[in-house]
């Protein structure tokens, strides 16, 4: 009986994980794109392998807005400009999003806000291709609150794809 219970629990967990993956794949396929301007940060970690720590210009304005406020985590609202780049609007206060507004999650650890996700992993040996990254492309679902980091883009907003096998 115990083995059946473990097997059933395992199937439920696998089913939930697969549902999450399918949901994110659908966002990538059908979603709306928004670029965020990157700030230069330390690009690599010896312990975690090849990845880029992402810093965003929006975080600078968010840092000013959070000054002297004990908020550990929350949401920030950005608006999409005509150039498809997100610009800071406000800290999420529960109001409904306007037509051109998008929501991003942030954490405020050590009084330094970070948008989530704040890192981008890539294949070993491909670091030089991503050194020219100027933007991060986020893809949103219809609610404009659920998003996926699609990739990094150059100054022309072309996705950086060092291998043609990535599918974008």
N, C-alpha and C positions, 0 to 999 in steps of 0.2 A: 504494500500500500504506500509506503514511504517513497519508494522508487517512482511510482506513478505520480505522486504529488510533486516530486522534484522535476520529473519530465514535463509535467503540465506547467509548472512555474517557469521552467526554461523556455518552453514554447511561447508562453505569454511575453516574456522578456524579449525574445527574438522577434516576435511579431510587432511589439512596440518600437523596437529599434528599426526594423524594416519600414514601418509606417513613417517614422521620422525622416528616414533617408528618401523615401518616395516623395514626401511632402516638400523637402528641400530641392529635390530634382525638378519638381513641378514649378517651384518659384524661379529656378534658374531658366527653365524653358519658356515660361510665360510672363515673367515679371517685368517690372519697369526699372530701368537703370538710373543710378545717381552716382556721380563722381564726387569724391572728396579729395581736396588738395592735400598732398602729403608734406610733412616737414621732415628735414633730415634727422635721422637718429642712428644709433649704433646698429649696423646691419647684420651682425652675426653673433652666434653663441657657440662656444666650443663644446659645451655640455649637451646642447639640444640638437646639434647638427646645423645644416644650412637653413637659415630663416632670416627674415627681415623684421625688426621691431618697427611697427608702424606708429607714426606720430602724425596728427592731423592739425591743420590750421584752425579748425573748429574748436579744438581743445584749448587754444589760447584764449578765445573769447569765453569759453565755458569756465575756465579757471577764474577769470575776472568776475563772472556772474556768481560763482560759488564762494567768493571771498567772504570769510567769517560766517559761513553757513555750514552746519555740521551734517551735511548730506553725504552718506557713504556710497550710495548707488542710486541710480534713477534713470530718467530719460531726458534726452535733449531733442528739441525740435529744430530741424533745418528746413530751408526752403530751396527748391530747385530753381536756379537762375536760367536765363535763356541759353547759357553755355552748358547747361546740364550739370553744373557744379553746385554742390550744397553749400549754403551759407547759414551761419548761426542765426536763430530767431529768438529762442527762449528755452529755459529749463521747463520740462513738461510739468504742467500744473493741472492736468486732467481735462483740459478743454479738448473738444473735438478738433481733429486736424483739418486745416483748410485744404483746398484742392491741390495746391502745389507744395504742401508740407509733408515731411517725412520724419519718422521717429528713429532715434538711435539710443542704444543702451550705453551707459557709462558707469564706471566705478571710480570712486574718489579715495584711493588708497594713499596714505602719506600726504594727504592734501594736494595730490596731483591727479586731476581727472584724466582717465583713459577711456577712449571709446572702445567698445567691444565688437569684433575682435581687434586685438592690437598687435598681432603678428601674422606673418605670411610665410609659410614653409615652401621651399622649392627643392628640386633635385640637386644633389651634391654636384658641384662643379658649374652650376648655372648662375652663380652670384653676380658675375659681371654683366649678364643680360638684364638683371633687375636694378642695377645701379642707376639707370636712367629713368627710373620710375618717378613720375610727377603726381599721379593720381591713383586712387584705389576705386575700383568699380564695385558698387553694391547693387544687388538686384532685389527688388521688393515685391511682395505679393500685393493683392488688391487693397488690403487694409493699410498699407504703407507703414506697418509696424513690425512685420516679420521680414527679415532680410538675410541675404547670404553674400559673403565676400566672394565675388566672381574672379577677380584677379587684379593685377596692377597694370597701369597704362602709362605710356610716355606722354610728352608734352602735347602731342596731337590727339590724345585720348584713344590711341590704338593700343589694344591689349598686347602686353609683352608675352610672346609665346616662343621660347627658345627651341621648343620641339613641336613639330607639326602634329604630334600624336595627342595633344591635349584636347582637341575637339572644339576649339574656339579660335 
